[in-house]
Each structure stands twice: as C-alpha cells, then as structure tokens.
Amino acid sequence: MLASMALVACTAGLRKTYLADGSRGYAISCRGFLNSWDSCLVKAGRICGPSGYETIEGDKYDRSMVIGCKARAASAAAGK
C-alpha cells in the first residue's frame, strides 16, 4: 500500500504532440502530491533548454500545460 501511495504521489507525465501550426509540442502533466506548478515549469525548461519555450495552454490548478520550444535562431537573434 505504501509503495502504491508513493507512486501516485510522484506522477508526472510527458507526451509529445503537435501544435496547431504543425510544429512539435509537449503536453506536460505534474499531478501528484509531491508535484507543484513549479515542477511543470522546471520540466518545460529542461525539455526546451536554452532556446526557451512558449506556453500554448496551461492550467495551474490542474498542473498541466502544453508547450512549444522556441526556435534556436530566434533565441540567438534576441540575445544580440
């Protein structure tokens, strides 16, 4: 019983998807007792790395979001 409670407490999911413009996106779920909205933000940052990401859809209370990674060229041009 304790092991199953620990598994439920740490549930976090990632699913690849496609956005309306046809580009690759990611659906992130950070449900579970030990996860928070910040867990989703950290996971999104790790997925997209230094290029950053755009939140397409997000629900802070449900702790789920859909993101798209920004293009590296746009990120590099913004830094100049």
C-alpha positions in Angstrom: 0.0 0.0 0.0 2.8 2.4 0.9 4.6 1.8 -2.4 1.4 2.5 -4.4 0.9 5.8 -2.5 4.5 6.8 -3.3 4.0 6.0 -7.0 0.8 8.1 -7.1 2.5 11.0 -5.2 5.2 11.3 -7.9 3.1 11.1 -11.0 4.4 13.4 -13.7 3.9 12.8 -17.4 5.3 14.0 -20.7 3.7 13.3 -24.0 4.8 14.5 -27.4 2.1 16.2 -29.5 1.7 18.5 -32.5 0.6 22.1 -32.2 -1.9 23.9 -34.4 0.8 25.1 -36.8 2.1 21.6 -37.3 5.2 22.0 -35.1 6.3 19.6 -32.3 4.9 20.3 -28.9 4.8 18.7 -25.5 2.0 18.0 -23.1 3.3 18.1 -19.5 1.3 16.8 -16.5 2.6 17.4 -13.0 -0.1 15.8 -10.9 0.5 14.1 -7.7 1.0 15.0 -4.1 4.7 15.8 -4.4 4.5 17.9 -7.6 3.6 21.5 -8.0 3.1 24.0 -10.8 6.8 24.8 -10.4 7.5 21.2 -11.3 5.8 21.7 -14.7 7.8 24.9 -15.3 11.1 23.2 -14.5 10.3 20.2 -16.7 9.4 22.6 -19.6 12.7 24.4 -19.2 14.6 21.1 -19.3 12.8 19.9 -22.4 13.5 23.0 -24.4 16.8 24.0 -23.0 18.4 27.4 -23.6 16.1 28.2 -26.6 13.2 28.6 -24.2 9.6 27.7 -24.6 6.2 29.2 -25.2 3.2 28.1 -23.1 0.4 27.3 -25.5 -2.1 26.2 -22.8 -1.7 25.9 -19.1 -3.8 25.1 -16.0 -2.1 25.9 -12.8 -4.7 24.2 -10.7 -4.8 21.0 -12.8 -1.0 21.3 -13.0 -0.8 20.6 -16.7 0.5 22.5 -19.7 1.2 22.3 -23.4 4.3 24.0 -24.6 6.3 24.6 -27.8 10.0 25.1 -27.9 11.2 28.3 -29.4 13.5 28.2 -32.4 17.2 28.4 -31.6 17.8 31.1 -34.3 15.1 33.4 -32.8 16.6 32.9 -29.4 20.2 33.7 -30.6 19.0 36.8 -32.5 17.2 38.1 -29.5 20.4 37.9 -27.4 22.3 40.2 -29.8 
